[in-house]
Amino acid sequence: MHTKTMEGLVGARMNMDLVNTPMRVYKEARYKGDTATMERAMGYACEFADRADEYKAEADEGMKEEAKAAREKEKAEREKAIQKRKEERDKFEEKMEERKGTDTVEVSEEGRILLKDNREIDNADSSETKSDIAKEPVMYTKTGEVSQAEQTAVISIHL
């Protein structure tokens, strides 16, 4: 909290509490009919109320300064975030430009073995061709793994 705000709030509260004392004296003097004491007490009460108003104005000024500082800080943080995002976007675009036109393929160990086996079959002197080699159909799951479930035919007869 800003210093002016704190000072203003504390000063206003204290002066409003101090107004209670002359007001009590005013009420007692009114019961007794002492007009001179009543006038003095009202003078003190007005003086404390005026000071409370001055402190309130100081607190308001402090809160305005505080709000202005908060807005400036927020604006600076926002600009910093925008600059950071812009730099990240530029780096991303540079990476995309570097990758443009080039494709990379990675073959797994299983794929290398299958490729080697296929080449051996092609180069073999046997009379069998690739189409003659019996391969069982394979089912894949959503994650790309080979499904181990056996395929069973379901036959239903309706009478």
ROSE-4610 file (N, C-alpha, C; in Angstrom, 1 decimal, always signed):
// ROSE-4610
residu = [M/M/M/H/H/H/T/T/T/K/K/K/T/T/T/M/M/M/E/E/E/G/G/G/L/L/L/V/V/V/G/G/G/A/A/A/R/R/R/M/M/M/N/N/N/M/M/M/D/D/D/L/L/L/V/V/V/N/N/N/T/T/T/P/P/P/M/M/M/R/R/R/V/V/V/Y/Y/Y/K/K/K/E/E/E/A/A/A/R/R/R/Y/Y/Y/K/K/K/G/G/G/D/D/D/T/T/T/A/A/A/T/T/T/M/M/M/E/E/E/R/R/R/A/A/A/M/M/M/G/G/G/Y/Y/Y/A/A/A/C/C/C/E/E/E/F/F/F/A/A/A/D/D/D/R/R/R/A/A/A/D/D/D/E/E/E/Y/Y/Y/K/K/K/A/A/A/E/E/E/A/A/A/D/D/D/E/E/E/G/G/G/M/M/M/K/K/K/E/E/E/E/E/E/A/A/A/K/K/K/A/A/A/A/A/A/R/R/R/E/E/E/K/K/K/E/E/E/K/K/K/A/A/A/E/E/E/R/R/R/E/E/E/K/K/K/A/A/A/I/I/I/Q/Q/Q/K/K/K/R/R/R/K/K/K/E/E/E/E/E/E/R/R/R/D/D/D/K/K/K/F/F/F/E/E/E/E/E/E/K/K/K/M/M/M/E/E/E/E/E/E/R/R/R/K/K/K/G/G/G/T/T/T/D/D/D/T/T/T/V/V/V/E/E/E/V/V/V/S/S/S/E/E/E/E/E/E/G/G/G/R/R/R/I/I/I/L/L/L/L/L/L/K/K/K/D/D/D/N/N/N/R/R/R/E/E/E/I/I/I/D/D/D/N/N/N/A/A/A/D/D/D/S/S/S/S/S/S/E/E/E/T/T/T/K/K/K/S/S/S/D/D/D/I/I/I/A/A/A/K/K/K/E/E/E/P/P/P/V/V/V/M/M/M/Y/Y/Y/T/T/T/K/K/K/T/T/T/G/G/G/E/E/E/V/V/V/S/S/S/Q/Q/Q/A/A/A/E/E/E/Q/Q/Q/T/T/T/A/A/A/V/V/V/I/I/I/S/S/S/I/I/I/H/H/H/L/L/L]
num = [1/1/1/2/2/2/3/3/3/4/4/4/5/5/5/6/6/6/7/7/7/8/8/8/9/9/9/10/10/10/11/11/11/12/12/12/13/13/13/14/14/14/15/15/15/16/16/16/17/17/17/18/18/18/19/19/19/20/20/20/21/21/21/22/22/22/23/23/23/24/24/24/25/25/25/26/26/26/27/27/27/28/28/28/29/29/29/30/30/30/31/31/31/32/32/32/33/33/33/34/34/34/35/35/35/36/36/36/37/37/37/38/38/38/39/39/39/40/40/40/41/41/41/42/42/42/43/43/43/44/44/44/45/45/45/46/46/46/47/47/47/48/48/48/49/49/49/50/50/50/51/51/51/52/52/52/53/53/53/54/54/54/55/55/55/56/56/56/57/57/57/58/58/58/59/59/59/60/60/60/61/61/61/62/62/62/63/63/63/64/64/64/65/65/65/66/66/66/67/67/67/68/68/68/69/69/69/70/70/70/71/71/71/72/72/72/73/73/73/74/74/74/75/75/75/76/76/76/77/77/77/78/78/78/79/79/79/80/80/80/81/81/81/82/82/82/83/83/83/84/84/84/85/85/85/86/86/86/87/87/87/88/88/88/89/89/89/90/90/90/91/91/91/92/92/92/93/93/93/94/94/94/95/95/95/96/96/96/97/97/97/98/98/98/99/99/99/100/100/100/101/101/101/102/102/102/103/103/103/104/104/104/105/105/105/106/106/106/107/107/107/108/108/108/109/109/109/110/110/110/111/111/111/112/112/112/113/113/113/114/114/114/115/115/115/116/116/116/117/117/117/118/118/118/119/119/119/120/120/120/121/121/121/122/122/122/123/123/123/124/124/124/125/125/125/126/126/126/127/127/127/128/128/128/129/129/129/130/130/130/131/131/131/132/132/132/133/133/133/134/134/134/135/135/135/136/136/136/137/137/137/138/138/138/139/139/139/140/140/140/141/141/141/142/142/142/143/143/143/144/144/144/145/145/145/146/146/146/147/147/147/148/148/148/149/149/149/150/150/150/151/151/151/152/152/152/153/153/153/154/154/154/155/155/155/156/156/156/157/157/157/158/158/158/159/159/159]
x = [+0.9/+0.0/+0.9/+0.5/+1.2/+1.3/+2.4/+2.5/+1.4/+1.2/+0.1/-1.2/-1.5/-2.8/-2.9/-1.8/-1.8/-1.9/-1.1/-1.2/-2.6/-3.2/-4.5/-5.5/-5.5/-6.5/-6.4/-5.2/-4.9/-5.3/-4.9/-5.2/-6.7/-7.4/-8.9/-9.6/-9.2/-9.8/-9.5/-8.3/-8.0/-8.8/-8.8/-9.6/-11.1/-11.6/-13.0/-13.3/-12.3/-12.4/-12.3/-11.5/-11.3/-12.5/-13.4/-14.6/-15.5/-15.5/-16.4/-16.3/-15.1/-14.8/-15.5/-15.3/-15.9/-17.5/-17.9/-19.4/-20.0/-19.3/-19.8/-19.8/-18.8/-18.7/-19.9/-20.2/-21.3/-22.6/-22.8/-24.1/-24.2/-23.2/-23.2/-23.5/-22.8/-23.0/-24.5/-25.1/-26.4/-27.4/-27.2/-28.0/-27.9/-26.7/-26.5/-27.0/-27.1/-27.5/-26.3/-25.1/-23.8/-23.5/-23.9/-23.8/-22.3/-21.5/-20.1/-19.4/-19.6/-18.9/-19.4/-20.7/-21.2/-20.5/-20.3/-19.7/-18.2/-17.5/-16.1/-16.0/-16.9/-16.9/-17.2/-18.2/-18.5/-17.3/-16.6/-15.4/-14.3/-14.1/-13.2/-13.6/-14.9/-15.5/-15.4/-15.6/-15.5/-14.0/-13.1/-11.7/-11.3/-11.7/-11.3/-11.9/-13.2/-13.9/-13.2/-12.7/-12.0/-10.7/-9.9/-8.7/-9.0/-10.0/-10.4/-10.7/-11.3/-11.5/-10.2/-9.3/-8.0/-7.2/-7.3/-6.6/-7.3/-8.6/-9.4/-8.9/-8.8/-8.3/-6.9/-6.0/-4.7/-4.8/-5.6/-5.8/-6.3/-7.2/-7.7/-6.6/-5.8/-4.7/-3.7/-3.4/-2.5/-3.1/-4.4/-5.0/-4.9/-5.1/-4.9/-3.5/-2.5/-1.1/-0.8/-1.4/-1.2/-1.8/-3.0/-3.7/-2.9/-2.4/-1.6/-0.3/+0.4/+1.6/+1.2/+0.1/-0.3/-0.6/-1.2/-1.5/-0.2/+0.7/+2.0/+2.8/+2.7/+3.4/+2.8/+1.4/+0.7/+1.0/+1.1/+1.4/+2.8/+3.7/+5.1/+5.2/+4.5/+4.4/+3.8/+2.7/+2.0/+2.9/+3.6/+4.6/+5.7/+6.2/+7.2/+6.7/+5.5/+4.9/+4.7/+4.3/+4.1/+5.4/+6.5/+7.8/+8.3/+8.1/+8.5/+7.8/+6.5/+5.7/+6.2/+6.5/+7.0/+8.3/+9.2/+10.5/+10.3/+9.4/+9.2/+8.6/+7.7/+7.1/+8.2/+9.1/+10.2/+11.1/+11.4/+12.2/+11.5/+10.2/+9.5/+9.4/+9.2/+9.2/+10.6/+11.7/+13.0/+13.2/+12.7/+12.8/+12.0/+10.8/+10.0/+10.6/+11.3/+12.0/+13.1/+13.8/+14.9/+14.4/+13.3/+12.7/+12.0/+11.7/+10.9/+11.7/+11.1/+11.7/+12.5/+12.6/+13.3/+12.4/+12.4/+11.6/+12.5/+12.2/+13.1/+12.2/+12.8/+12.1/+13.0/+12.4/+13.1/+12.5/+13.4/+12.9/+13.3/+12.3/+12.5/+13.4/+13.8/+14.6/+13.9/+12.6/+11.7/+11.6/+11.5/+11.4/+12.6/+13.8/+15.1/+15.2/+14.7/+14.8/+13.9/+12.7/+11.7/+12.3/+12.9/+13.5/+14.6/+15.4/+16.5/+15.9/+14.9/+14.3/+13.7/+13.0/+12.4/+13.5/+14.6/+15.7/+16.3/+16.4/+16.9/+15.9/+14.6/+13.6/+13.7/+13.9/+14.0/+15.2/+16.3/+17.6/+17.7/+16.8/+16.8/+16.6/+17.2/+17.1/+15.9/+15.1/+13.9/+12.9/+12.0/+11.0/+9.8/+9.8/+8.6/+8.8/+7.7/+7.8/+7.2/+7.2/+6.7/+5.3/+4.5/+3.1/+2.8/+3.7/+3.4/+3.7/+4.4/+4.7/+3.4/+3.0/+1.8/+2.1/+1.3/+1.4/+0.0/+0.0/-1.3/-1.7/-3.0/-3.4/-3.2/-2.9/-2.6/-3.6/-4.1/-5.0/-4.2/-4.4/-3.8/-4.8/-4.3/-5.1/-5.1/-5.8/-5.8/-4.4/-3.7/-2.4/-1.3/-1.6/-0.7/+0.1/-0.4/+0.2/-0.5/+0.2/-0.4/-1.4/-2.6/-3.6/-3.4/-3.4/-3.2/-4.5/-5.6/-6.9/-7.0/-7.5/-7.7/-9.0/-9.1/-10.3/-11.1/-12.3/-13.2/-14.4/-14.9/-16.0/-17.3/-18.2/-19.5/-20.6/-21.1/-22.2/-23.5/-24.5/-25.8/-26.8/-27.6/-28.6/-30.0/-30.8/-32.2/-33.2/-34.0/-35.1/-36.4]
y = [-1.2/+0.0/+1.2/+2.2/+3.5/+4.2/+5.0/+5.7/+6.8/+7.5/+8.5/+7.9/+6.8/+6.2/+5.8/+5.1/+4.7/+5.9/+6.9/+8.1/+8.8/+8.9/+9.5/+8.7/+7.4/+6.5/+6.6/+6.5/+6.6/+7.9/+9.0/+10.3/+10.6/+10.2/+10.4/+9.7/+8.4/+7.6/+8.2/+8.6/+9.2/+10.5/+11.4/+12.6/+12.4/+11.4/+11.1/+10.6/+9.8/+9.4/+10.5/+11.5/+12.7/+13.6/+13.5/+14.3/+13.9/+12.7/+12.2/+12.9/+13.3/+13.9/+15.3/+16.3/+17.5/+17.4/+16.4/+16.2/+15.8/+15.0/+14.6/+15.9/+16.7/+18.0/+18.9/+18.9/+19.8/+19.3/+18.0/+17.5/+17.8/+17.7/+18.0/+19.4/+20.3/+21.8/+22.1/+21.4/+21.7/+21.4/+20.3/+19.9/+21.0/+21.6/+22.6/+24.0/+24.1/+25.4/+26.4/+25.9/+26.7/+26.8/+28.0/+28.2/+28.5/+29.1/+29.4/+28.1/+27.1/+25.8/+25.0/+25.2/+24.5/+25.1/+26.4/+27.0/+26.5/+26.5/+26.0/+24.5/+23.7/+22.3/+22.1/+22.9/+22.7/+23.2/+24.2/+24.7/+23.5/+22.9/+21.7/+20.6/+20.3/+19.2/+19.5/+20.8/+21.2/+21.1/+21.5/+21.5/+20.0/+19.1/+17.7/+17.1/+17.5/+17.0/+17.6/+18.8/+19.4/+18.7/+18.4/+17.6/+16.2/+15.6/+14.3/+14.4/+15.4/+15.6/+15.8/+16.6/+16.8/+15.4/+14.6/+13.3/+12.4/+12.5/+11.7/+12.1/+13.4/+13.9/+13.3/+13.3/+12.7/+11.2/+10.5/+9.1/+8.9/+9.7/+9.6/+9.8/+10.8/+11.1/+10.0/+9.4/+8.2/+7.0/+6.8/+5.7/+5.9/+7.2/+7.5/+7.2/+7.6/+7.4/+5.9/+5.2/+3.7/+3.0/+3.5/+2.9/+3.2/+4.4/+4.8/+3.9/+3.7/+2.9/+1.4/+0.9/-0.4/-0.6/+0.4/+0.4/+0.4/+1.3/+1.3/+0.0/-0.6/-1.9/-3.0/-3.0/-4.0/-3.8/-2.5/-2.2/-2.7/-2.5/-2.9/-4.5/-5.1/-6.6/-7.1/-6.5/-6.9/-6.7/-5.6/-5.3/-6.4/-6.7/-7.7/-9.1/-9.4/-10.7/-10.7/-9.6/-9.5/-9.7/-9.0/-9.1/-10.6/-11.2/-12.6/-13.5/-13.4/-14.2/-13.9/-12.7/-12.3/-13.0/-13.0/-13.7/-15.2/-15.8/-17.2/-17.6/-16.7/-16.9/-16.8/-15.9/-15.7/-16.9/-17.5/-18.7/-19.8/-20.0/-21.1/-21.0/-19.8/-19.6/-19.9/-19.5/-19.9/-21.4/-22.1/-23.6/-24.2/-23.6/-24.1/-23.9/-22.7/-22.4/-23.4/-23.8/-24.7/-26.1/-26.5/-27.8/-27.9/-26.7/-26.7/-27.4/-28.3/-29.0/-30.3/-30.5/-31.7/-32.6/-33.9/-34.8/-35.8/-36.3/-37.3/-38.5/-39.7/-40.9/-41.7/-42.2/-43.1/-44.5/-45.5/-46.9/-47.6/-48.2/-49.0/-50.2/-50.8/-52.0/-53.1/-53.3/-54.3/-54.1/-52.8/-52.5/-52.8/-52.6/-53.0/-54.5/-55.2/-56.7/-57.2/-56.6/-57.0/-56.7/-55.5/-55.1/-56.1/-56.4/-57.4/-58.7/-59.2/-60.5/-60.4/-59.3/-59.2/-59.2/-58.6/-58.6/-60.0/-60.7/-62.1/-63.0/-62.7/-63.5/-63.2/-61.9/-61.5/-62.0/-62.1/-62.6/-64.1/-64.8/-66.3/-66.9/-68.0/-68.7/-69.7/-69.6/-70.5/-70.2/-71.1/-70.9/-70.1/-69.9/-69.1/-67.7/-67.0/-65.5/-64.9/-63.7/-63.0/-63.2/-63.3/-63.5/-64.9/-65.8/-67.2/-67.4/-66.5/-66.7/-66.4/-67.3/-67.1/-66.3/-65.2/-64.4/-64.3/-64.4/-64.2/-62.8/-62.5/-61.1/-60.6/-59.4/-58.9/-57.7/-57.7/-56.6/-55.7/-54.4/-53.4/-52.7/-52.3/-51.5/-50.1/-49.3/-47.8/-47.2/-47.8/-47.3/-47.7/-48.6/-49.0/-50.3/-51.0/-52.2/-53.4/-54.5/-55.7/-56.3/-56.6/-57.1/-58.6/-59.2/-60.6/-61.4/-60.7/-61.4/-62.3/-63.5/-64.4/-64.0/-64.1/-63.8/-65.1/-65.0/-66.1/-65.8/-66.7/-66.4/-66.8/-65.9/-66.1/-66.4/-67.5/-68.0/-68.1/-67.5/-67.6/-68.1/-69.0/-69.7/-69.3/-68.7/-68.3/-69.3/-69.8/-70.8/-70.2]
z = [+0.0/+0.0/+0.0/-0.7/-0.9/+0.5/+0.7/+2.0/+2.2/+1.1/+1.2/+1.6/+1.0/+1.3/+2.7/+3.2/+4.6/+5.6/+5.3/+6.2/+6.2/+5.0/+4.8/+5.6/+5.5/+6.1/+7.7/+8.1/+9.6/+10.1/+9.5/+9.9/+9.9/+8.9/+8.9/+10.0/+10.2/+11.2/+12.6/+12.9/+14.2/+14.4/+13.4/+13.6/+13.8/+13.1/+13.3/+14.7/+15.3/+16.6/+17.6/+17.3/+18.1/+18.1/+17.1/+17.1/+18.2/+18.6/+19.6/+21.0/+21.3/+22.6/+22.7/+21.7/+21.8/+21.7/+20.9/+20.8/+22.2/+22.9/+24.3/+25.2/+25.1/+25.9/+25.4/+24.2/+23.7/+24.2/+24.3/+24.8/+26.3/+27.0/+28.5/+28.7/+27.9/+28.0/+27.6/+26.7/+26.3/+27.4/+28.1/+29.3/+30.4/+30.5/+31.6/+31.1/+29.8/+29.3/+29.1/+29.1/+28.9/+27.5/+26.9/+25.4/+25.1/+25.9/+25.6/+25.5/+26.3/+26.3/+25.0/+24.7/+23.5/+22.3/+22.2/+21.0/+20.9/+22.0/+22.0/+21.5/+22.1/+21.8/+20.3/+19.7/+18.3/+17.5/+17.9/+17.2/+17.1/+18.2/+18.2/+17.3/+17.4/+16.6/+15.1/+14.7/+13.3/+12.8/+13.7/+13.4/+13.2/+14.0/+13.8/+12.5/+12.3/+11.1/+9.8/+9.8/+8.7/+8.5/+9.5/+9.4/+8.8/+9.3/+8.7/+7.2/+6.8/+5.4/+4.6/+5.2/+4.6/+4.4/+5.5/+5.4/+4.4/+4.3/+3.3/+1.9/+1.6/+0.3/+0.0/+1.1/+0.9/+0.6/+1.2/+1.0/-0.5/-0.9/-2.3/-3.3/-3.0/-3.9/-4.0/-2.8/-2.7/-3.5/-3.4/-4.1/-5.7/-6.1/-7.5/-8.0/-7.2/-7.6/-7.6/-6.7/-6.6/-7.8/-8.2/-9.4/-10.7/-10.7/-11.9/-12.0/-10.9/-10.9/-11.2/-10.8/-11.1/-12.6/-13.2/-14.6/-15.4/-15.0/-15.7/-15.6/-14.5/-14.3/-15.1/-15.1/-16.0/-17.4/-17.9/-19.3/-19.6/-18.7/-19.0/-19.1/-18.2/-18.2/-19.5/-19.9/-21.1/-22.4/-22.4/-23.5/-23.5/-22.4/-22.2/-22.7/-22.4/-22.8/-24.3/-24.9/-26.3/-27.0/-26.5/-27.1/-27.1/-26.0/-25.8/-26.8/-26.9/-27.9/-29.3/-29.6/-31.0/-31.2/-30.3/-30.4/-30.6/-29.8/-29.9/-31.3/-31.8/-33.1/-34.2/-34.1/-35.1/-35.1/-33.9/-33.8/-34.5/-34.2/-34.8/-36.3/-36.8/-38.2/-38.9/-38.2/-38.7/-38.8/-37.7/-37.7/-38.9/-39.1/-40.2/-41.5/-41.7/-42.9/-43.2/-42.1/-42.2/-42.6/-42.1/-42.3/-43.7/-44.2/-45.4/-46.6/-47.2/-48.3/-47.9/-46.7/-46.2/-45.4/-45.7/-45.0/-44.4/-43.2/-42.5/-42.2/-42.4/-42.1/-41.2/-40.2/-39.2/-39.3/-39.6/-39.7/-38.4/-37.8/-36.6/-36.8/-35.7/-35.8/-36.5/-36.1/-36.7/-38.2/-38.6/-40.1/-40.8/-40.2/-40.8/-41.0/-40.0/-40.1/-41.2/-41.3/-42.4/-43.7/-43.9/-45.1/-45.5/-44.6/-44.8/-45.3/-44.6/-44.9/-46.4/-46.7/-48.0/-49.1/-48.8/-49.8/-50.0/-48.9/-49.0/-49.8/-49.7/-50.4/-51.9/-52.2/-53.6/-54.3/-53.5/-54.1/-54.1/-53.4/-53.3/-54.7/-54.9/-56.2/-56.2/-55.2/-55.2/-56.2/-56.5/-57.5/-57.0/-55.7/-55.1/-55.4/-55.6/-55.7/-54.5/-54.4/-53.2/-53.0/-54.1/-53.9/-53.5/-53.7/-53.3/-51.8/-51.2/-49.7/-49.0/-48.1/-47.4/-46.2/-46.1/-44.9/-44.3/-43.0/-42.3/-42.2/-42.4/-42.2/-40.8/-40.6/-39.3/-39.0/-37.8/-37.4/-36.4/-36.6/-35.7/-34.8/-33.6/-32.7/-33.0/-32.3/-32.6/-32.3/-31.4/-31.0/-32.0/-33.0/-34.0/-33.6/-32.6/-32.2/-32.9/-33.0/-33.7/-32.7/-33.1/-32.3/-32.2/-30.9/-30.7/-30.7/-30.8/-30.8/-32.1/-31.9/-33.1/-33.8/-35.1/-35.8/-35.8/-35.4/-35.4/-36.2/-37.0/-37.8/-37.0/-37.0/-36.3/-37.4/-37.2/-38.1/-37.3/-37.8/-37.2/-38.2/-37.7/-38.5/-38.0/-38.9/-38.5/-39.0/-38.2/-38.6/-38.8]
